[in-house]
Amino acid sequence: MPALLAMSAAPYLFAQRLEPPSGWSVSQDGAKQVYRPDGLPTTESFTVTLEPTSRLGEGGLQQWFIRRVKADAESRGPFDETVPLQQGPLGTYYLERVYRGNNKRVWDVVYVGFPLAEHRSLFCLMASNLPNSPEFHEYVRVGGKICGRVAKTIEESSAGVK
């Protein structure tokens, strides 16, 4: 049940902050942009995190994506289950994993890697502790749109710079 089915340089990503959708807010966490739905109780969390664009390096998008997921997974600890790596339209890769935190709370994380021009890529992840909530799939759908809009804006900005 992949949740996503419900849905030249780093400065291009954050030089033009995209307005969040209605009912959402955006903040900075270092070089990352973090989107959140408004009004969640303090015990609930859903975030869409976009990292600055990066060069793919050796191995192409799939290998780059796997390295990024592994790096994030190290900070989250063991996972209970994982959906196999999938390739979506336009060459995107995505993976969904369920982690169990130290407090036994379940965290569902959806990772998405977007190929960009000039051998670059965009890494986006959606993390939530409400995978069984009725709102979860709607949040993932909106999160996917946010990630897609950012990738499209980066591509359009890159094309205009050439």
N, C-alpha and C positions, 0 to 999 in steps of 0.2 A: 504494500500500500504506500508507494512513494508519495510523500506529501506534495512534492512539486507538481505531480500530475493534477493536483487541485489548482494549480497555478501557472606618442613617443616618450612621454615621461609622466611621472606621477602628478605633477601640477594640474594636468587636465582634469583629473578626477575631482579635486576639491577647489579648483579655482572658481568653479561655478556651482555653488551649493544648490542642489535641487530642493525646491519647496516640498515638504512632506505632504502626503495626501491628507485630506480632511480627516481630523480625528487622530492624527499622528504627530509626533514631534521628532526633531533631529538634534543631535548634539555631537560634539567632537570628543574622541578619546585618543589623544595623541594625534597620529596621522589618519586615524580611522573615523568614518562617519557611522553613527549608530542611530537607527530609527526605532521608535517604540510607539505602540498604540497608546493613546491617552486613556486615563481612567482605570487602569488595572489596579486591583488591590495590592498592597505591599507584599503579599505572599505569592503573588503571581508575576510571571515574567515572560515577555516575548520581545526579542530584539532581532533586528536585521543589521548586521555589521558588514560594512564595505571597507575593504583594505585598499590602499593606493595601488594603482596598476604596477605591474612588474614585468620584467623580461622573462621569457619562458626558459631560456637556457637549454641544456641538452635534454633530449627525450620528448620534446614537444609538450602540448597541453596536458595530455593524460599523465605523464610522469610528474610534471609540475604540480598538477592538481593533487595527486596522491601524496606528494611531499608536503603540501600545505595542510591536507587533512591530517596526516600523521603528526605534524607539528601542533595542530590544535588539539588533537586527541590526547597528547601527552599532558596537557594542562587539565584535562577533564577526567582522566582516570579510565578504568575499565568500562567497556560498553557491554550492554546486555544483548543487543542484536544489531544487525546492520543489513541494509538492503544492498544488493550488489551494485557496483558502480554502473551507472547508466549514461549513455550519450544521448543528448536531446537534439532538438532542431538547432540548426546553425552551428553545430559543433560544440555546444555546451556540454559539460560533464556535471553530473550531480550524484550525490550519495546521501542517504539518510541513515543516521545512527541514533540509537537510544542508549543513553548513559544513565547510570544510577549513582547519584552523588553520595557523599559521606553520610548525609542524613537520610539516606534511602529514598530521596525524592528522585523521580524520573525526569530526565532531561532529554528532549528530542531535538536533534541538531540536523539541519539540512544544509549541506555544503553545495555551492554552485561555482563552477569555473567557466568564465566567458573568454573565448578567444577574441583578441583584438588585432588590429592592423599592426604592422611593423614588429611582429613576433613578440607581442605583449599579451597580457592577460589581466583579468579582474577576478578577484576572489571575494565571494559573498557568502555569509553564513547566517542562518536563522536559527536561534536557540530559544527553546521554550520549556518551561516546567508545567505546561498545561496540555500535553498531547491528547488527553481524553476529553478536553473541553470542547463544546460545540463551536466556540470561536476559533479554535486552532486552525482549521482548514481555511477559514476566511483570512486570518492573519498571514498564513503561508501564501495564499493567493496574492494578497496585497504586497507582501514582501518580495515575491517573485517579480511583480510589476516594478517595484522600486529598483531592484537589481537590474532588470532589463532596461529601464529608463536611463539609469546611470551609464550602463554599457553603451547604449545608443548615443548618449550625449558625448561620451568620451570619443567615440568613433567620429561623430560629426565635428567635434572640436579638432581632432587630429587631422581630418581631411581638410579643414579650413586653414590649417597652419602650413601645409605643404606648399 
